[in-house]
């Protein structure tokens, strides 16, 4: 109802059985960037992000979260960790996902403190990083 009140087109569909999880909610957003996000609840009370576009993972949706999309090459994870560490941004969780056919990867990185704009720009400038955005969950 909130989305509709803001002029966002909502299409709701239900299935009696999800193919991957007992309780899955999938959202597709179309606009400047098309994005598909799927979430599930584990053990009746533990929410997880289980899919972002073509990337399958299991991430806790909580707090300051970096979403990185990169070419699957050695050193990307280490470089991200170094930049965040030097900026005093502690990584509390990190989930990785691979799209082998495209040789691309995705990373969800939960941090204790939101990185500054300068740190975000450093991450975006890393070799092999396709995109990097901060999401507040």
N, C-alpha and C positions, 0 to 999 in steps of 0.2 A: 504494500500500500504506500509506503514511503517513497519507493522508487517511482511508482505511478504518479504520485503527487508532484514529483519533480520532472515530469515529462519523459521519464525513461520507459521505453517499451519493455514489458515483462511478458515472457512466454513461459508458462509453467506446464511441466509434464511430469507424470508419475509412472513408475513401473513397479510391478509387484515384486521384482527381484533384480538386484544390481548384479552385474557380472563379476565385480571384483570384491566388493565389501557389502556387508549387511546393511549399512546405513551410509549412503553416499549422496552428497549434494553437489551438483555440478553447475557452474555458472559460466556463461560465455558472454563476454563484453565485446561489443564492436564499436569502433570509433576511430580515433587516431591510431590506436594499436588494437588489433584483435587479440583477445586473450581468453583462454579456457582455464578455469581453476576448479579442481574437485577436492572436496573435503570429506572426511569420514569421522565417525566417533568410534573409538576403540574401547572395549570393555564398558560400554554404557556411559562413560563420562570423560574420556580423554580425546579431545578434538585433534585432528591431524590434517595437514594439507597433504594430499596423496598424488596430486597431479597438477602440473603447470604446463599448459600446452601439450607438447609431446613428451615431456619429461615426467617420469614416474619416480616418486620419492616418498619419504615419510617425515614430515617436519611439524614441529609444534608451533602453532600460530600465536606468537606472543612477543610483544614489545617492539623494539627497533629491529627491523629485519632488512638485510640487504639482499636483493635479488640480482644475481649476476648471470649473464649469458655469455659464454665464451667458446672459442675453438678448443677442442680437447687436445691440449698440449701439456707436456711436463712443465712444472714451475709456476703455473697460474695460481694454484692454491697457496703455495708458499709465498708468492709475491703479494697476494691479497693479505695474508696473515702478517707479513712484514710491515706493510703500509698501515694496517690497523693498529698493530702493536706499537709502532713508532709514534702514532698519534694518541696513544693511551686508550684506545678502544678495545676493551676486553671482549673476546669472542666467547659467548656462553654456549652456543650450539652451532653446528654446521652440518648441513645435509647436502649431498652431491647427487646429481642425476646425469645420466649419459644418454645421448641419442646417437648411437653408434653409426647408423646409416649416414648421418650428416656430419659425423665427426665433431659434434658439438656437445657441450655440457652446460648444466645449470647448477648454481650454488645458492642455497638459502643460508644466510649467515646471521644469526641472532647476536646482537651486541648489547652491552650494558648501557652504553651512551651513544646517542646518535652522532655519526661522523659529521664533521664540518663540511661546508661546500667545497673547501680546498681538498680535503681528503677524498670526497666523492669524485672530484675531477681527477685526482691522481689514479684512483681505481679505474675510471673510464679510459684513461690514457695508457693503461697497461697493454703490452703486446698481447694479442689474442682475445682481449675482452671485447665483446660485441656490444653489450649494454650493461649498465649498472644503475639500479635505482633503489632508493630507500623507501620502505613501506612500514607504516606504523600499524601493528596488529594488536 
